Amino acid sequence: MGSHDSSRVARPELTAKATTRADGLTELRSPGVGLWRGAPAPGEVIVGGQPIGELETLGVLTRLRAPAGVSGRVVEALGAASVLARRAAQHGDALLVLDPSVGAAADPRAAEARSAAQTDSGALVFRTPSSGRYYGKPGPGKAPFVAVGDVVVEGQSVALLEVMKTFNRVQYGGEGLPPRARVLAILPADESDLAPGDVILELEAV
């Protein structure tokens, strides 16, 4: 695989914003403006990094993902009842309402996420959220996303994962991880195949 220029093949992605309501439920809010479609069905369990539909803006489809560290069962999908239904969304509009009290118990992936930030020895680690072929650079001849000694912040891209010729950015963050951390080691070799939960980075809090 000689070239992996993500600008040609990667679909744009945005991460929804999460807010906690007074009743303890979590609202996932639109990070942009457009027509939202592909809503998860009520009763579906959502975990951090999972797709939650697409936002169509001026003919361009942008994949929306749940933010890292969020999980819960969908109790309400606002205004988009099917994959084909589209609802106008403004920046900050509530898209989904999640019940976090049942999400973790109902989905083993959420339980795994709670302990994913540490190894058995207690070392702080960041794990891949899905399977795919790992790339540490955005393209051939370009600087790596992160290097040993760098400080990463929540939401920062740290790698690409290729799945069926589509390149998805992997963003730092998740349950149990600090907002800022220093990279101590980068474990995968470029173009190696990763399984969900494989360690990408060893870290220390800063």
N, C-alpha and C positions, 0 to 999 in steps of 0.2 A: 504494500500500500504506500505508494510514493507520495501521494498528495492528499491532504485533508483540509483544504481551505474551507472553513466553515461558512464563509460569506456566500458560497454558492449553493450549499446544500442544507444548511441548518435553518429550520423554521424559527422565526422570532419567538421569544418567550418572555413572559412577564410573571412576576410573583404577586399573588394577591396580598392585600394587607389584612392582618387579623386584629380584631378588637374584641375585648371581653365586655359583655353587657352586665348590667346590675344583677340580672337573674342567673348569671354564671354561664350562659350560653356564649358561644364564639361566633362572631360575624366575620365572614371573609368578604372583603370589599374590593371593588374594581380598581386596578392600578392605572387604568387609562380610560379613554373614551371610545365607544364603538357599539357594535351590535354583538351581544353575548349569546352564544349558543352551545349546545352540547353539555347542558347542566347534568351533574350527577343526580340520580333519582333519590327521593326521600327514603331513608333507611340505609343507604349506602354508607360505608365507613370510609372516611378520608384520613390519610396520613400525610405528613409533611413531604413535599416534593411531588405529590400525585397530581396528574392533570385534572383540572376542574372545568374543562370546556375551552372554547376559543373566543377571542374578541376580534371581530371583523372591523377594520378601520380603513376606509378608502380602498376597499377591495383586497386588503392584505389581512391574512389570517394570522393571528398571534396566539400561541398556546398559553393558557393560563395555568399556573401551578399553585397548589397550596403552599404556604410558607413553611420553612423548616421548623420543627418543634411543635407543630399543630396536629392534633388528631381529634376525631369525633365523628359521631353518626349524624348524617344529614337529617335535620328535622324540617327544613324548609328550603326549597330552591326558588328564589324569587323571580317569577315572571317567565321562566323558561322551562316548560314542562316536558319537552322532548328534545331529541338531538337536532331536529329541524327547526324547532321554535327559536325565534330570535327576539331578544329584548334589548331596547336601547339602554345603554349604561353610561353614566357620567363618572368621572374620576371620583372615587370615594363611595359610590353607591354600594349598598349591601347586595351581594349576590347569593350567598349561602348562609344558613344558620346551622351551626353544629352543636351537638350536645357532647362535650368532652368527657363527661362522666361515664358514658357507655362506650365511647369509641375505643379506648385503650383496652377495655375488657373484651370487646367483641372482636378485635383484630389483633392477631399475634404480632403483626408487623409493628404495631404501635408499642407493644410491650418490649419488643426487641430494640426499638429506637431509644427507649429510656435507658437501657444499659449499653447502648452502642458506643457511648463516648469513652468507655474505658475497657482495657484488656483485663485479663485475669490478674495481671501483676499490678494493675492500678494505673498504668500509663494512659495518658490522654491521647485519643486517636480520633480521626475523622474517617468514616467508612463510606464506600460508594453506595448510593441509594438504589442502584439497579445494576444489572449486568450490561456488559458492552466492552468494546475494545478501547483501551485507555490511551489518551494522548495528553501529554503535559504541556503542549504548545498549541496556540491557536492556528498555526499553519507552518509549513516548511520554511525554515530560515528565520522564523520569528522567535522572540524571546519567550521563555517559559512563563506560564501563568504565575507560578510561585517558585522560589528557590529556598534552599535551607538557610535559615536565619531571617527570612522575611516574616513580617507580622501580617496575618490575615484577619479580616474583619467579616462579620456576618453579612452574607449576601454576595461576597466577592467570589468571582469565578476562579476555580483552582485547577480545572481540567476539562477535557472533552471526553464524552463517551459516545462511541459510534455504535448505533444499532440499526442494521439494515440500511446502510448508506446514509443514515441521518445522524448528524452530530449534535449532541445535546450538551449544553454547558452544565457542569457540576458546580454548585455554589456552596461555599462554606457555611455551616450553621447546623443546628439541630439540638435535640433534647440533651441536656447535660453538658453542652459545650459552651465555653465563655464567649462573650461578644468579640473579644480579641485574643489571638493566640499566636505564639511564635512557632514556626515550622522547624522541627528538630530533624526530621527525616522524611523523604519521599520514597515510598516503598515500591510501587509498580515500575516496571520498565516500559518505555514507550512501545505502543502497539501490542501490549500484553492484554490477554482477555481476562476480565474480572467478573466475579460472581457477586450478587447482592451481599453486602456486608463485608466485603474485602476491605482491608485497611489501605487507605491512600496516603494519609499523612499521620506522622507522630508529632505531637504538639506539646507546648507548655503554655499555661495561662500567663498573660502579661497585664 
